[in-house]
Amino acid sequence: MSEVTITWLDPDTVRPAHDVMVRLVALTDRAFDAGDVSAYLMEPHAGGIWTWTADLPPDLRSSYQLCPVRDQPLRGQLIDQDQWAAVVAAGIPDPCCPDELPPGCVYGNPDAPASVLSLPGALPQPW
């Protein structure tokens, strides 16, 4: 396994996020289907900083978006299909990640690019 840490600074100081979910396509979706996305929720820190650390397969390549939740916390809540759709629709690319897919390539927020996480053991991409 490879330890991965993602850090994000919430730019909205007027309406800060209650939670931020890292949506790794397929992995987070499976967690939602199983009824528990808590492993994909970032941890809040002072000054609007959020972090997420996880052990992931060393050959993983996945698109991902950061999904700030501004209306109510996700922690400890059961998420229905409508809430899930709203959470993923808020997805934004990771501003610290240079690799992106164009908007519309990932189900969720059709207007935002998706970041690409490529761990060291992932097969090379010809693009």
C-alpha positions as CSV (number, residue, x, y, z in Angstrom):
1,M,0.0,0.0,0.0
2,S,1.0,3.6,-0.6
3,E,0.2,6.4,1.9
4,V,-1.4,9.3,0.1
5,T,-2.2,12.7,1.7
6,I,-4.3,15.4,0.0
7,T,-4.5,18.9,1.5
8,W,-7.0,21.5,0.5
9,L,-7.6,25.1,1.7
10,D,-11.3,26.1,1.6
11,P,-11.5,29.4,-0.3
12,D,-14.9,30.3,1.0
13,T,-14.5,32.0,4.4
14,V,-18.1,33.3,4.4
15,R,-19.7,29.9,4.0
16,P,-17.1,27.3,5.0
17,A,-17.5,23.6,4.4
18,H,-19.0,21.4,7.1
19,D,-17.3,18.4,5.5
20,V,-15.2,17.7,2.4
21,M,-15.3,14.3,0.6
22,V,-12.6,13.1,-1.6
23,R,-14.4,11.4,-4.4
24,L,-12.0,8.8,-5.9
25,V,-14.2,7.5,-8.8
26,A,-15.2,3.9,-8.1
27,L,-13.7,3.6,-4.6
28,T,-15.8,6.3,-3.0
29,D,-18.8,5.2,-5.1
30,R,-18.5,1.7,-3.7
31,A,-18.3,3.1,-0.2
32,F,-21.5,5.0,-0.8
33,D,-23.2,1.8,-2.1
34,A,-22.0,0.1,1.1
35,G,-23.5,2.9,3.2
36,D,-20.4,4.5,4.7
37,V,-18.2,7.2,3.1
38,S,-16.5,8.2,6.3
39,A,-13.1,6.8,5.1
40,Y,-13.3,9.5,2.3
41,L,-14.0,12.5,4.5
42,M,-11.2,15.0,5.0
43,E,-10.2,16.1,8.4
44,P,-10.7,19.8,9.3
45,H,-7.9,22.0,10.7
46,A,-7.6,25.6,11.7
47,G,-7.7,28.2,9.0
48,G,-9.9,26.3,6.6
49,I,-7.3,23.6,5.9
50,W,-8.6,20.1,5.2
51,T,-6.5,16.9,4.9
52,W,-7.1,13.3,3.9
53,T,-4.6,10.5,4.3
54,A,-5.2,7.0,3.1
55,D,-3.4,3.8,2.2
56,L,-4.1,3.0,-1.5
57,P,-2.9,0.4,-3.9
58,P,0.5,1.4,-5.2
59,D,-0.6,0.9,-8.8
60,L,-3.8,3.0,-8.5
61,R,-4.7,5.6,-11.1
62,S,-8.0,7.3,-10.6
63,S,-9.7,10.6,-11.3
64,Y,-10.9,12.4,-8.3
65,Q,-12.7,15.6,-7.2
66,L,-12.9,17.3,-3.8
67,C,-16.6,17.7,-2.8
68,P,-17.1,20.5,-0.2
69,V,-20.4,20.1,1.7
70,R,-21.6,23.4,2.9
71,D,-25.2,22.8,4.0
72,Q,-24.9,20.2,6.7
73,P,-22.3,17.7,7.9
74,L,-22.0,14.3,6.3
75,R,-20.3,12.6,9.3
76,G,-22.6,10.2,11.0
77,Q,-25.4,10.7,8.5
78,L,-27.0,8.2,6.2
79,I,-26.8,9.7,2.7
80,D,-29.6,9.0,0.3
81,Q,-29.4,9.1,-3.5
82,D,-30.5,12.8,-3.8
83,Q,-27.9,13.9,-1.2
84,W,-25.2,11.8,-2.9
85,A,-26.0,13.4,-6.2
86,A,-25.8,16.9,-4.6
87,V,-22.4,16.1,-3.0
88,V,-20.8,14.8,-6.1
89,A,-22.3,17.7,-8.2
90,A,-20.2,20.0,-5.9
91,G,-17.0,18.3,-7.0
92,I,-14.0,20.5,-7.9
93,P,-10.5,19.6,-9.0
94,D,-7.6,19.6,-6.6
95,P,-5.8,22.9,-7.1
96,C,-2.5,21.3,-6.1
97,C,-2.7,18.5,-8.7
98,P,-1.4,19.4,-12.2
99,D,-2.9,16.4,-13.9
100,E,-6.6,16.9,-14.9
101,L,-9.3,15.5,-17.1
102,P,-11.5,18.0,-18.9
103,P,-15.0,18.9,-17.6
104,G,-17.6,16.3,-18.3
105,C,-15.3,13.3,-18.2
106,V,-16.4,12.3,-14.7
107,Y,-20.0,11.8,-13.5
108,G,-20.6,14.4,-10.8
109,N,-19.9,18.0,-11.6
110,P,-20.1,18.3,-15.4
111,D,-18.7,21.8,-15.4
112,A,-15.5,21.1,-13.4
113,P,-12.4,19.2,-14.4
114,A,-11.4,16.1,-12.5
115,S,-7.9,15.7,-11.0
116,V,-5.9,12.5,-11.7
117,L,-4.1,10.6,-9.0
118,S,-1.4,8.4,-10.4
119,L,0.6,6.4,-7.9
120,P,4.2,5.2,-8.7
121,G,3.2,1.7,-9.7
122,A,0.4,2.7,-12.1
123,L,1.0,1.7,-15.7
124,P,2.3,4.5,-17.9
125,Q,-0.3,6.4,-19.9
126,P,0.5,7.2,-23.6
127,W,-1.2,10.5,-23.5
